[in-house]
Amino acid sequence: MGKVKIKKSDIWIDMTPMSDVMTLLLTFFMLTSTFIKNEPVKVNTPGTVSETKVPESSVITITVNPVKGSDGKPTGDGQVFLGMSNADELGKILDQMYPELAKDANLKYAFSSEAQFGVALKDLQAYLSLNQEGRSKILLGQDPRIKAGIPLDSIDGEMSEFQRWISASKAVNNDLDLVIKAANDTPYKTVKKVMSELQDMSQSHYYLSTQLDGSKVTAARSYIEKSTGGSK
């Protein structure tokens, strides 16, 4: 009996609908994504067993960084920097803190585009007059012309510059959350000073930014199971 030969034909799949779907998905993610600004000052936060998530939007990030000497070791002092992701709100904050400076559109734009800022008000104009690379060098302590860090000390019993920045930020958006981010080797006295400044302003609710440490979580769970006889 002869074999029946099946005629082979090429299979053609129209990929146009898939291309349209991919384009729509790409457009959707681009429009809904929040682009994170590059922060010049990065800190290595300590490990923790807490799984509470820190808000990612509508926050004021208070970065506390240790001051290091020429030998690369911490001197025992700390620097404070502030950061926000909303450029429009940053511009409004500058309007309150330094209205004369905010009248300069170029300087206001430079401030609004900052991921972090942290110099004294008297040096803010000179700081914003630099390009982005120059401002990053100031914050990283690589340019001694301008001292990095927002002053925490009050003058003549008035609010410190740090408190004034926080107050102006809250005036622009009272729903902003405060997040304190400190490095492992940050002097405790500086972190305590920041907390005391916030407490003096009746700002007692804030987050501490840490990294989830898997080994500590495992050890904590093991300890709980042993101490409770296996029950949680």
BELHURA-V112440 format. One record per residue. N is the residue number from 1. PHI is phi in whole degrees, -180 to 180 (NA if undefined). Layout:
BEGIN
n-><N	N>
phi-><PHI	PHI>
END
This chain:
BEGIN
n-><1	2	3	4	5	6	7	8	9	10	11	12	13	14	15	16	17	18	19	20	21	22	23	24	25	26	27	28	29	30	31	32	33	34	35	36	37	38	39	40	41	42	43	44	45	46	47	48	49	50	51	52	53	54	55	56	57	58	59	60	61	62	63	64	65	66	67	68	69	70	71	72	73	74	75	76	77	78	79	80	81	82	83	84	85	86	87	88	89	90	91	92	93	94	95	96	97	98	99	100	101	102	103	104	105	106	107	108	109	110	111	112	113	114	115	116	117	118	119	120	121	122	123	124	125	126	127	128	129	130	131	132	133	134	135	136	137	138	139	140	141	142	143	144	145	146	147	148	149	150	151	152	153	154	155	156	157	158	159	160	161	162	163	164	165	166	167	168	169	170	171	172	173	174	175	176	177	178	179	180	181	182	183	184	185	186	187	188	189	190	191	192	193	194	195	196	197	198	199	200	201	202	203	204	205	206	207	208	209	210	211	212	213	214	215	216	217	218	219	220	221	222	223	224	225	226	227	228	229	230	231	232>
phi-><NA	-70	-82	-87	-88	-92	-69	-87	-135	-69	-95	-118	-113	-77	-91	-59	-60	-66	-63	-64	-64	-62	-65	-65	-64	-62	-63	-62	-68	-67	-78	-99	-81	-105	-80	-90	-73	-76	-92	-61	-94	-113	-122	-93	-72	-71	-80	-151	-103	-74	-107	-71	-85	-83	-56	-100	-133	54	-131	-110	-93	-102	-95	-111	-118	-71	-84	-113	-81	-65	-86	84	-101	-59	-88	103	-108	-135	-117	-117	-127	-118	-148	-143	-100	-89	-66	-64	-70	-62	-62	-68	-65	-64	-57	-81	-79	-148	-58	-64	-70	-66	-71	-83	-60	-68	-69	-66	-65	-61	-68	-66	-89	-75	-81	-141	-144	-176	-139	-68	-58	-67	-104	-64	-64	-65	-66	-72	-74	-79	-76	-60	-65	-66	-67	-64	-64	-63	-65	-85	75	-94	-133	-78	-66	-128	-76	-83	110	-82	-60	-103	-85	-82	-120	55	76	-85	-66	-71	-64	-61	-65	-66	-64	-65	-63	-65	-65	-69	-68	-74	-147	-69	-88	-65	-92	-99	-127	-98	-122	-130	-78	-59	-99	-70	-58	-63	-63	-73	-63	-64	-63	-62	-64	-66	-63	-68	-64	-63	-95	64	-102	-96	-106	-155	-103	-108	-80	-138	-107	-71	-98	-59	-66	-70	-63	-63	-65	-66	-66	-64	-65	-64	-64	-70	-76	-107	72	99	-98	-105>
END
